[in-house]
Amino acid sequence: MAKGPDAFRTISEAADELGVPQHVLRFWETKFSFIRPMKRAGGRRFYRPQDISMLRGVKTLLHEDGYTIKGVQRLHKEQGLKRLLSAASGQGAPPLEPADHRPVLDLTSARLGAEDRERLVFALDDLQAAKRRLDALLKR
């Protein structure tokens, strides 16, 4: 029997609905003070529908719009929860300031020596191999 749209969700249900692992939701609770699910005895979390919408906004900003954690924190501080909820509904993110939106590794303007570039390529290869291993484990 499926839950109604207004029903509270456990952390596993919330994680499934958002498409993120449970530990990510727990991590976001430590980074974003506005994420506060209800907790029952024993620390079991229950997410209200508005919590799910807020989490969906955080996920959109972080995973799709390229915000950093600090960028989302600042966006919340400056524009409030309404901005996060609008991101969840697909209304697009506001323009980013340079500190909020940096590529993880941008070599287009970097002047690297051959040795540095080679070390970065090896590091990238290692990371991609680790990601493939993790993806294979998650498919099980």
N, C-alpha and C positions, 0 to 999 in steps of 0.2 A: 504494500500500500504506500503510495507516494505521499509526501507531506505537502500541505498547502503552501501557498506563497508567503503566508504570514507566520508560518511555524518557525520556531527556533531551530538552528542547525548545530549539530555537534562539530567539533573541529574536523573530523574526518569527512563529514558531509560538506562542510564549507570548503575544505581543500579540494574535494572532488568537483564541486560546483565551479570553483575558480580555476581549476587546472593547475594548482601548485601543491607541492608537498606540505604536510602538516608543519614540519619544522620551519618552513618559510613564514607561515602565519605566526608562529611563536616568536620568530626573529623580528618580524614587523612590529609585534607588540612592544618589544624592547626599544625599537627605534622611533616609533610614532606614538606619542602620548595619547593621541585621540582614538587609538584602537584599544577599546576596553570591552571585551566580551563579558557577559555575565559569567560568574564562576560559582559553581555549586560546591557543596561539601566535598572535600577531597581534591579541589582544584579543577574539576571538570568544567570545560568551557562550553558555553552556549552562545551562538551568534544570532543576534536579532536580524531581521531583514535589512534594517538600515546599516548594520555592521557589514553585512555582505556587500551592500552597495558601496560603502566606503572602501572596503578592501578591493573591490573591483576597480575603483578609481585609482587606488594606489598602484595596483598591478598594471593598469593601463599606462599611468605616468612613468613607471619604472621600466616596464618591459617593452612598451610600444612607442612611447614618446621620447624615450632616451633621458629622462630625468635621473639625477643621482638621488641618493637618500637625503642629502642635505638640501637639494633642490626641492624635493617634495615637502620637507619640513618647512622650508622658507615659504613655499607656496601656501601651505596651510596657515602659517603665521600671518602672512600678508592678506590672503583672500578667504580664509576660512573653509569650513567643511563644504559649503555650497560648491566651491570650485572643484573639490575632489569628487563630489557626487556628479557634477556635470561631466567630468572626465569619464566616469563610469558609464554615463549615458551616451558617450560617443560625440560630445560636442566639441572635441578637439582641445588641445592644450594651448595655453597662451605662449607667446614667443619666449624662448629661453634666453637667459643671460649666459655669457660664456662660461661662467663657473658652474652652471647647472648642467651644461650639455657639452661634454668633451668626449670625443671618441676614446675608447679604452687605449687604443694604440694607433696614433696617427703618424705615419712615417712620411707623409707627403711633403711636409715642410721641415722635417728633421734632417740634420746633416750628420749622418752617421758614418763612421769609418767602416771598412769592410769587415773587420773583426766584430764590431758591435752589431752590425746588421746580421752577420752569420749567427751570433749568439741569440739574437732575437728570433731568427728563423727556427733555430733548434728549439727554443723555448715554446714557440707557437706550435711546432710539430708535437712536442710533448703534451701540451695542453689539449690539442685536438685528439690525440690518441687517448688521453684520459677521459675526455668527453665521450668518445666512442665506447669505451669500456663502461662508463656510467650509464649511457643510453642502453647498452645491451643488458645491463643488470636491471634497469627499470622496466624493460620489456618482459621480464620473467614473470 
